[in-house]
Amino acid sequence: MATVEGIGEARGLIRGAASATLATQADGQPFASLVTPAPAPDLSPLLWLSTLSEHTRHLAQEPRCSLLFTGTAEGPNPQTAPRLTVTGLAERVPEAAVAGLKARWLARHPYAALYADFADFGLWRVRIMGALHVGGFARAERIRAAELTPDLAAIEAILEAEASIIEHVNADHADAVAAIAEGLLGAGPGAWRLVSVDVDGCDISEGNRTVRLAFLTQVSDADAVRAALIRAAREGRARIAGTG
């Protein structure tokens, strides 16, 4: 069984990734490429892929694939970087679900709006089958899909409340969002807005930049999200004031 710390770090790597390495194969030949994932509420990586890309053609023939998510190394040795290898099955997202999940993907990658409506692009989802988490040099553990996936009831509760949370926070607490982005996350000034919320954290964007706030613990309802945002805003304001 994987450790609580390892599972938390593994989920954080998926939730916070701006890019990842996708491994596919064609006729037994492995092929690696750079992709820009965004997590669905249930943590499944979402990929906005062009049919012109080689890896998309590979997935259409063989859905078994792997994704490598890499964090930041502690020093000059790359082996100290936390990382997560996810194995899974890729599938096209059903048309009925595309609009909502595409919006979530664009919230993480707003710059992609320039090409997101090109006819050759489509939304894919990788269903996680298992993972290998490496927390640093010589620190590895396997994580089962059931261990990695967040609690279903919490996912549904946050998803149901997400739109109202985002509307309320952006309308009435823009100063708190700015404090989190600029003070706590060190993202610099901008017209920051809350753009997505999930059980593990939230995404804040100001156009072409999106930053990630990871909650200290998994949340399961709107009140827990509110408490997490209040705590983060308070810490952000303290750092801006030089007292944090």
C-alpha positions in Angstrom: 0.0 0.0 0.0 1.3 3.5 -0.9 2.0 6.1 1.7 -0.4 9.0 2.3 2.4 11.4 1.6 3.3 9.7 -1.6 -0.3 9.6 -2.8 -0.7 13.3 -2.0 2.5 14.3 -3.9 1.5 12.1 -6.8 -1.9 13.8 -7.1 -0.2 17.2 -6.8 2.1 16.4 -9.7 -0.9 15.6 -11.9 -3.0 18.5 -10.8 -0.1 21.1 -11.1 1.5 19.9 -14.3 1.8 22.4 -17.2 3.3 19.7 -19.4 4.1 16.0 -19.4 5.8 13.4 -21.5 3.4 11.0 -23.3 4.7 7.5 -24.3 2.8 5.7 -27.1 3.8 2.9 -29.4 3.4 1.9 -33.0 4.2 -1.7 -34.2 6.1 -2.2 -31.0 8.3 0.9 -31.4 8.0 3.2 -28.3 7.5 6.9 -29.1 7.7 9.9 -26.6 6.3 13.3 -27.1 5.5 16.5 -25.1 1.9 17.1 -24.3 0.0 19.7 -22.2 -2.4 17.9 -19.8 -5.0 19.2 -17.5 -6.7 17.0 -14.9 -10.4 16.2 -14.9 -12.2 16.4 -11.6 -11.5 12.7 -11.0 -7.8 13.3 -11.8 -7.9 11.6 -15.2 -5.4 13.6 -17.4 -7.1 15.4 -20.3 -5.2 15.9 -23.6 -6.2 18.3 -26.4 -4.7 16.4 -29.4 -4.5 17.0 -33.1 -5.2 14.2 -35.5 -2.1 15.5 -37.4 0.1 14.5 -34.5 1.9 11.1 -34.6 1.0 10.3 -31.0 -2.7 10.8 -31.7 -2.6 8.3 -34.5 -0.8 5.9 -32.2 -3.5 6.2 -29.5 -6.2 5.6 -32.1 -4.6 2.2 -32.8 -3.3 1.3 -29.4 -4.9 3.1 -26.4 -2.4 1.8 -23.8 0.0 4.6 -23.0 2.0 6.2 -20.2 2.5 9.8 -18.9 5.5 11.1 -17.0 4.9 14.1 -14.7 8.0 15.8 -13.3 8.4 18.2 -10.5 11.3 20.5 -9.6 14.7 19.2 -8.5 16.1 20.2 -5.1 19.4 21.1 -6.6 21.7 20.4 -9.6 20.9 16.6 -9.6 17.8 15.9 -11.7 17.3 12.7 -9.9 16.1 14.6 -6.8 13.0 15.8 -8.7 9.7 14.2 -7.7 8.1 12.4 -10.6 5.2 10.2 -11.4 4.8 7.7 -14.2 1.1 7.0 -14.9 0.0 4.0 -17.0 -3.5 4.0 -18.5 -5.9 3.8 -21.4 -6.5 6.8 -23.7 -10.0 7.4 -25.1 -11.8 10.2 -26.9 -14.1 12.1 -24.6 -17.7 11.5 -25.6 -19.2 14.6 -27.4 -21.7 15.2 -24.6 -18.9 15.7 -22.1 -16.5 17.7 -24.3 -17.7 21.2 -23.6 -17.3 21.1 -19.8 -14.0 19.2 -19.9 -12.6 21.4 -22.7 -13.4 24.5 -20.6 -11.4 22.9 -17.7 -8.5 22.2 -20.0 -8.5 25.7 -21.4 -8.6 27.1 -17.8 -5.2 25.5 -17.3 -3.9 26.4 -20.8 -5.6 29.7 -21.7 -3.0 30.5 -24.4 -4.4 27.5 -26.4 -7.6 29.4 -27.2 -5.8 30.5 -30.4 -6.0 27.0 -31.8 -8.5 25.2 -29.6 -11.3 25.3 -32.2 -9.2 24.0 -35.1 -11.1 21.2 -36.8 -8.3 18.7 -36.4 -8.2 18.9 -32.6 -10.1 16.7 -30.2 -10.3 16.0 -26.4 -8.8 12.8 -25.1 -8.8 11.4 -21.5 -6.4 8.9 -20.0 -8.0 6.5 -17.6 -5.4 5.8 -14.9 -4.6 2.1 -14.4 -1.7 2.5 -12.0 1.3 4.7 -11.2 4.9 4.7 -10.0 5.8 7.6 -7.7 9.4 8.6 -7.2 9.7 11.2 -4.4 13.4 11.8 -5.1 16.6 9.8 -5.4 16.0 6.2 -4.4 12.5 6.9 -3.1 10.0 4.9 -5.2 6.6 3.4 -4.5 3.8 1.9 -6.7 0.3 3.4 -6.3 -2.8 1.6 -7.3 -5.5 3.5 -9.3 -8.0 3.1 -6.5 -5.5 4.7 -4.1 -4.7 7.6 -6.4 -8.3 8.5 -7.4 -10.0 11.1 -5.0 -13.2 10.2 -3.1 -16.1 10.1 -5.5 -18.6 11.8 -3.2 -16.1 14.7 -2.7 -15.5 15.0 -6.4 -19.3 15.3 -7.1 -19.9 17.7 -4.3 -17.1 20.1 -5.4 -18.1 19.8 -9.0 -21.7 20.7 -8.2 -20.6 23.8 -6.2 -17.7 24.9 -8.5 -19.6 27.4 -10.7 -21.1 29.2 -7.7 -17.8 29.3 -5.9 -16.0 30.8 -8.9 -18.7 33.4 -9.5 -18.9 34.5 -5.9 -15.1 34.6 -5.3 -14.4 36.6 -8.5 -17.3 39.0 -7.9 -16.8 39.7 -4.2 -13.3 38.7 -3.3 -11.0 39.7 -6.2 -8.6 41.1 -3.7 -8.3 37.7 -2.0 -7.6 36.0 -5.3 -4.8 38.6 -6.0 -3.3 38.1 -2.6 -3.1 34.3 -3.2 -1.6 34.6 -6.6 0.8 37.5 -5.9 1.6 37.0 -2.3 1.4 33.3 -1.6 2.2 31.9 -5.1 4.6 34.6 -6.1 3.1 35.0 -9.5 3.4 38.8 -9.8 0.7 41.4 -10.5 -2.2 40.8 -12.9 -5.9 40.6 -13.2 -6.1 37.3 -11.4 -9.4 35.3 -11.4 -10.4 32.0 -10.0 -11.0 29.7 -13.0 -11.4 26.1 -11.6 -11.8 24.3 -8.3 -11.3 20.6 -7.4 -10.9 18.5 -4.3 -7.1 19.1 -4.2 -6.9 22.8 -5.0 -7.8 25.5 -7.5 -6.4 27.2 -10.6 -6.0 31.0 -10.8 -5.5 32.7 -14.2 -4.8 36.2 -15.6 -5.0 35.5 -19.3 -2.1 33.5 -20.6 -0.8 32.6 -17.2 -2.4 30.1 -14.8 -1.0 29.2 -11.4 -2.1 26.5 -9.0 -3.0 26.6 -5.3 -2.8 23.2 -3.7 -5.0 22.9 -0.6 -3.3 21.5 2.5 -5.8 18.7 2.6 -8.5 17.3 0.3 -11.8 19.2 0.6 -15.2 17.7 0.3 -17.7 20.6 0.3 -18.0 24.3 -0.5 -17.4 25.3 3.2 -14.0 23.5 3.1 -13.1 25.3 -0.1 -14.1 28.7 1.5 -11.9 27.9 4.6 -9.0 26.9 2.4 -9.2 30.1 0.3 -9.5 32.3 3.4 -6.4 30.7 4.9 -4.5 31.1 1.6 -5.6 34.8 1.2 -4.5 35.6 4.8 -1.1 34.1 4.2 -0.8 35.8 0.9 -1.6 39.2 2.4 0.9 38.6 5.3 3.7 37.9 2.8 2.9 41.0 0.7 3.0 43.0 4.0 6.3 41.4 4.8 5.1 39.7 8.0 4.6 36.1 6.6 
